């Protein structure tokens, strides 16, 4: 549904804008009870069967945007419960990140093979012939499936010449590469937190808008209004997300109008990450380990940690671009706060890790920042920029945003460091495919390879916090890649900041994982 701007997208955007207004205008936090009425005025339902239900759901969306827990419907709890928590400290969100608003869930079937009205009652009835469990019969001239016998293999779906048999599956579960979504006792979607890695694909695919992620909008804006300078670190996947033709230079001016002190392109951190991973590969493959996997995608590394713990030493110890960019900013501006702005829900999980907190204070998605722009009436395409200013970062670093970009960047660096070294790479996108890649690597298929995994289809440009289609995102990234001031990460003016990493290696060997 990413190609279509739906009512669900619009509601999320209105919530983010309302929460941003709450913070910018110093409104009393108790006023969140008014926001559902501001977004959905009147008394006639326009979205669901009841305006009261939709306002209750909006209330939970607001709580999540503030970083608060979703509340159950089984007991009377005020929407403002726990509201004082969001003004305490940095308020890193409390797990779980991805939440299901139970009374918004449609109770979709987990899996169902169903005969539609398109059945023509043909005399060949191949559907009955291919069923291994004799679950398909002809009743009153039409195909009929005995659901108690059906094993959901889908052979009848493929065999039907009229496409009259369909396979229905809960959309959120269908896109979950970790098999983390099942049903609760009422048939509503339920997330197994032990399996979830926070990729957010379920969030983007629920057509009822029943799945939300927690945010730090209010906390970021509160920090912006304080005495501490707040710097924005913007991911390369930003290309095209705020409108066609919007440049990084325009976005930088627009973010400063929101109150950020300044902006640094995370392509800088991607360059540093590339150099680290290149050295990791050269030093360890094949001398210490048979293959090396990249580290920058948190849902990919989280999946590896949960499902392939025996391969932990095969994941690069390089810091992620987000963390490295935060390191650079903290070194340049002691005492500052850093807000990472990107396409990824899982980065919110990464930033909560104890050894990442010193470098990243807040994580916002592009979708949440759109809400901030809406709240202040700022349109990046209308700002005035300095035409002489060019954002740093190599073309390879900017290309981190797309599937295959990380591995290709590492190959570029290795080609310069050791031109005679033969490089073999393989990559996967989407957690289901990433699992297959690591399983094959575990069996020895990719010895000597550099493996790249991206938890989201298409890479970062397909992340849960993006606003445009993969095609538009890919095209926009390709354009910014061509416009980069240099090609190879080794030419980065920031590469000397890797000394900070070396200074912390003994105490923070797990940093970025």
N, C-alpha and C positions, 0 to 999 in steps of 0.2 A: 504493500500500500504506500510505499515511500514516494512513488511517483504522483500520488494524488493527495492534495491538501484536504483533509476530511474534517468533519465536525469535531472529532476527537482531538485532532491537532489544534483546532481553533480554541477548544476549551482549555487545553493545556497551556496554550500561549496566553490566554486571558488570565489564568491563575498565576502564571509567572509574572505577568505585568502587574497584577494586583498586589502580589507579595513584594515586588520591587517598590511599588508606590508606598506600601506600608512602611518600608524601611527608609526610603528617601524623605518622606514627609513627616517622619517622627510620629506617626499615628500610634495611639495606644494599642498594644497587642490584643487587648480584649475585643477590638473592633473587627477581628477576623470573622466574627459571627455575622457581620454585615456583608462580607464579600460575596457569598453565594447569592444573596438577593440583588447585589449590584450587577453580577454577571447574568443572572436569570431573573429579571423583574416580572411582576405580574403574578397571575394565579392559574394561567392555562399552560399545561404541559406542552412543550414543543420538541422534546428530545425523547424522553421515556414516557411510560404510562402515567407517571405522577411527577409533578413539579417538586413535591416534597422529597421524593426519592432522589431526584437529580441534584437538588440542593444538598442533601445529605452526602452524596457522593463527592460533590464539589468541596464540601467541608473536609473530607478525607484527603482530597488532592492538595488542598491548602496545607493541611498538617504535614503531608509528605514533603511539599516544597519548602516548608520551614525546617525540615529535618526531624520531625516528630514521628512517633509510631502511629500506625493505622489502628483504629479502634474497632472492636467487635460490635456487632449489632445486638448481641444477646443481653446487654445491660445498658442502663442509662448512664452515659458519660458525656460530659460537655465537650464541645469542639475545642475549648480552650484548655482542657486538661494538660498539664505539663508545660504550658506555654512559657513559664519562667525559665525553663531549661535552655531555651535558645539564646538567652543573653548571657549565659555563664561561660566564661573561657572561650576557647576556640570552637567548642561544640562540634567536634568531629561526629558525624552521624553515628548512631548506634545501629548495629546489625539487627535485622537484615536490610540490605540496600534495596532490593527489589521486593515489592509488596503487592499482594492481591487484595483489592477492596472487595470483600466477599459478597456484599449485597449488590455489587455492580456486575458480578460474574454471571454469564448467561447459562452456565451449567452445560456447556457444549459436550457432546459425546466424545469420549476418548478416541474411539475408532468405531466406524460403522460402515458396513457395505450395504448400500440401499438401491433398490430398483425404483427408477423414476417413471413418470407417466410416458416417457419416450419409448418404453418397451413396445415393440411391434408384434409380439407374440409369434415370432418366426417359427417355422417348423424345424429348422436346423437346431434351434436352441443350444448353441455351443456352450452357453453358461452352465447348463446342467452337465455337459460332458466333461468339462475341465475341473469341476469342483472335486477336490480330493476327499471331502467329507459328506458328500451327498446332501449338502445343505441347500441346494437350489432345486426347486421343483416348478412345475407349471400348474398354476391354479387359475381357473376361469380364463384360460388362454394366455395368461401373462406369467412372467417369471416371478417367483416368490422365494425369498431367502429366509430360512429358519435360523434366527439369530443365535439360538442355543447351540446349533451345530457349527455355525460359521466360525472359522479361525482367522478371518480377515486377511487371507493371503493375497486377495486381489486378482486371482486368475480370471474370475468371471468378468471383472472390470475390463481387463485387457481383451478378452475374447468377444465381448459384445460388439457386433458390427454397427450398432446404432449409438454407441456410447450412452446407452440407457441405464447402465449401472455405474454408480459413483462410489467413491471411497471418501467418506467424511472423516475428518480428524480435527481435534481441537487445535486451532491455529497456533496458540502459544506453545503447546507441546510439540507440534510438528517442527517448529524451528529451534527447539531446545536441543543443542548438541550434547548436552550432559544428561539427558533423560531425567531431568530434575522435576518435571511437572507430572502430577497424577491427579486423582480426584479425592476430595474429602468425603465424609459420610453423607453429605447432601448433594454430591455430584459436582461441586464447584472445584475449580482449579486449585491446586495446592502445590507449593514449592518446597522441595526437600533442600533445606539450607546446607546440608552436608555435601550436596552435589553441586549446588549453584555456584557459578564463578562471576556472576554479575554482568554478563555481556549485554543484557538488556534486549535481546532479540525478541523475547516474549512480549515485552512492553510495546515494541513497535508493531507487532502483528495481532494484538488483541483488538478486534473491531468494535468491542464494547467499551474500550478504554478502562478496563477493570484493573489494569496493572500499572503501577507507578513506582518511581524511584525517589529516594529521599534527596534533598538538595541543601545547598548552603547559600542561596541567594540572599536571604536576610542577613546572614552573618558576614558575607562579603561586603555588602553595602554598608553595614554598620562599621566595618573596618575602614572602608573608604572615607567615611565621615569622621573618623578618629584622627588623631595626630600622626599616626604611623603611615608612612608612604606605602601604597599597595601597587605592585607591579603585575601586569598581565603577561602571562606566557602563553602564546597562542599557537596551537598545533597547525602543522602544514595542511591538514585536511580542511582548513577554513576556506580554501579557495572555492568561490562560487556559493558559499553557504548563506551569505547575507545579500545576495542579489548578483545578477549577471554583470561582470566587468568590475566589481568592487575590488580594488587593489588592497594589498596589505597596508600600504601607506594611508589609504582612506580609512581603513578599519582602525588603524592606530590612532588617528585623530578622533574618530568617533568614540573609541574606548576612553580616551583622555577626557572627552566631554562627559562621559559617565562618571568620571572622578578618579580613574586610574592615573597613577603618577606617570607611568610610561609603559611601553609594550616591547617585548622581545619575542622574536620569531623562534618557535621551538625547533625549527630546522637547524638552529645553532646546536641545540642539544643532540639532535639526530646525527649531526656531523661527529660530535664527540663520541656518541654511542657506536657509530660505525668504526671509528678508529679503535675503540676498545674491543669490539667484537672481532675485528680483523686480527688484532694481536692475540686474542684468546684462541682463535682458530689456528694461527701459525704456531703458537706455542704448545697446543694440546692435541691437535689432530695430525697424524694418528698416534703420536708418541704416548699420550695418556688416555685418550678416549677415541672410539672409532668414528664418531661424528659429533658435530656441535650444532645446537639449535639456538636460534636468536632469542632475545630476552624482552624485547620492547613491548609486546602485547600482554597486558596483565591477565586477560581471560585465557589466552593460550598457555602462559606459564602456570596459571592457577589450575587449569585442566591437567597439565603434566604433573603438577604436584599432587593432585588428588588421585589420578588414575595410573600414573606411572612413577611412583616415588623412587623406584630403583634407577630411574634415569635422571635423577636430580643433578648429578654431576655433569650431565651432558647438555644442560641448559647454560648458556653463556652467563658469566657473572657480570657482564657489562651493565652499567646503570641505564635506566630507561631515559629517553629524550626528555620527558617531563622532569624527572629528578635532576638530570644534569643541567637543564636550563634553570631550574630553581636554585641549584648550587651556584651557578654563575651570577645570578641576580643577588643572592644573599652575600656573595663575596664582594660584589661591586657596591652594594648598598646595605651595609650592616644595619640591622634593626628593622629592615623592611618586611612587608608581608608579600607573599606571592600567590596569585590566583591562576591556576592552570585553566585555560579555556580550550575545550576540545570536543571531539565527536563521541567520546567514550564514557559509558556509565561505569565500567570496571575501574577506570582511573580513580573513582571515588573510593573504591576499596583499597587500591594501592596506596593512596595518600593517607589512609588511616594507620598504616603500619608504623610502628614506633620509630624505626630508623629512617623513615621517609618524612616524618613530620617536621624535622628541622628545616626542610627545604621547600615543602609545599604546604601552604596554609589552607587553601580553598580549591575546590574543583567545580567548575561550571561547564555545562554543555552548551553548544551553539544555540540549541533551542531555548535554554534558560536565558542566555544573553539577549536573544531576540526580545524576550519579555522585558528585559531592562531597557533596551532601546525604545520599545513601545511606551513604557512608563514615562520616559523623558521626552518623547516626541522626536527622537534622533533618527535620521536616516543616513547611513554611511555614504550613500551616493551623492549627498548634497554638501559634504564637508569640503573644506579647502585644504589642500595638501601642499607640502614643499616638494616641488618636482625634482629637486636634487637629492632627495632622501631615497635611499635604496635599502630594503630590508636585507639583513645578512642571511647566510645559509647557502649551502651548495645546491646544485640541481639534484644531486644524489640525496641530500638531506630532505629536500622538499618532497622528493618522490617516495619518502617513507610512508606517505599517506595511502598509497595504493598497494594492492597485493603484488608481491614480488619485489617491491622497491627496496626493502631492507637488505635482502640477500644480494641484490644487484649493487647496492652501495658498498657492501663489504667486499665484493669481488673487485670493484673499482680500486679500493684502497690496497687490497692485496696485490693487484696487478702492478701497482706503483712500488710497493715495498719489496715484493719478490716476483718479478716479471716471469720467471721460469716456472712458478708454481701453477700446476694445473688445478682448476677449481671446478667442482661439481656441486650443483645446487638443486634443491627441490623445495617446493613451497605448497602450502595448502591454505585455503580460506574457508571459514565456517568451522565451528568446533567439531562437527561430525566428521568432516574431512581431515581435520587436524588429528583427531584420534586415530584415524586410519594411517596417517603418515607416521605417527610415533609408533604404532603397532608394527608397521612394516620395518621401521628403523630398529626396533627392538629385536626383530628377527634377522637383522644383518643386511637388509636390502640396501641401506644407504650408508654403508661404511665408507668413510672418506668424504662424506658430503657435509655441506652447510645446509641446514634445514631452517626454513622460515615458516612460522605459523601465525596466522591472523584469525582471531576469533570471530570476526564479522565477515560476511560475504563481501568480497570486493576489497577488503582491508579496512583501514580507518575511515575511508570515505563512505563506508556502509554502516558506520557505528550508530548506536541507538540515539545519540544526541544530534544527528545530522538533520538537515532540512530539505535536501534535494535528492534527486534520483542518483543512482550510481553512475549513469551515463554523464549527467551534468557534472557531478563531482569529479569524475575521472578526467573529463575534458578540461575543467578549470585547473586541476592540479597539473596537467600536462602543459598548460599555458604558463603557469607560474614557474614550472621547472625550466622551461626554455629561457625565461627572463632572469634566472638566478645570476648573481654576479660572478660566480665561479662554479666549476664542475665537481672537482674532487674534494672530499671532506678534509684531506690533508692540507689543503690550501686555506683552511679556516683561520681567521685571525684570533679565534677563541681557543685554539687547540692547547694553548699553554695552561688553560684551566684544568686540564686533566691531572695536573699536579695535586689538586685538591683531592681527587679520587685516590691517588697514590698515598697521600697523607692519612687517608681514612681506611685504607685497605685492611690494616691489621685489626681494627676495632669494628668495622662494618662490612665484613666479608659477604654478608647476605644482602647488602643494600641493593634495592631495586627489584628484589624478587618477590 
